[in-house]
Amino acid sequence: MKNVRVAKSAGFCFGVKRAVDMVYAQLETNDETKDGIKDPIYTYGPIIHNEEVVKDLEAKGVTVIHDISEIEESEKGTIVIRSHGVGEKIYQTLENAGYHIVDATCPFVKKIHRHVREYGDAGYHVVIIGNASHPEVEGIRGWGNEEEITVIGTREAAENFRVSAGKKVCIVSQTTFNYNKFQELVEIINKKGYDIIVLNTICNATEERQTQSRALAKEVEAMIVVGGKSSSNTQKLFEICKNECANTYYIQTIDDLDPAVLRTIDNVGITAGASTPNKIIEEVQNNVRNEF
Ligand code: F3S
């Protein structure tokens, strides 16, 4: 039997786990109406970037709503807001349309919404350091006044940033933004001489997962990184682990792993990207420990 260790923060972060659990909890408590029919359950956007989980939920009767325009046509029911969060108007539209909202917005993202509202109301121009097309950033934007919010994701955008004289500026960040890049962009804005307040709202879940995976990769003879091939955070984990441990393997499920590569190895480490369900991590762990 091999000695197998799993990085503590492998897989779902707290916010994503909470959101996925909330959808499954809805399924459990979705009582049948007197006609024997259950209320429809929706998620506003895929609850997670993991096809297996989304398919499993679909098979259990959860439908993904991709756009607010689909709201009117769909039969009303319960709708779960995913961890990325949404703008205030979306809540209003859903409520007015008669949906029951279950809010699975990550509390760390919710905190950013509150900052944007409070500083916006206090007359600040809000800068979101992030990627403008990311759903989390779109949601954050929706908590302030459109004209008083700027999203900055590049050096160029930071250099071109201007507000009227005397305007105070509040800077927040997309939770998954790279810290060094955040600092770099904040410094560029800071040089412009505005009265600035910087709220570092980067979540450390990603960094923690990387740090723990790196430390584990240093201590084992082989490292297995589990996650979707197109998941950028899993690719990053793979690079980090490969740097520390030459025998690092990138797999999506246990079927991708050739048992021959671990035959003479006793100490194996496992980590997983942010959208890898626990079930898959456990399956890899059990197989490697007992059968390989
Ligand atoms: Fe996850 Fe929430 Fe952080 S969704 S990455 S714990 S901000």
Residues whose N, C-alpha, C, O or C-beta is under 5 A from the ligand:
A	BS01	F3S	C13 F14 G15 V16 S83 C106 F108 V109 T175 C203 A205
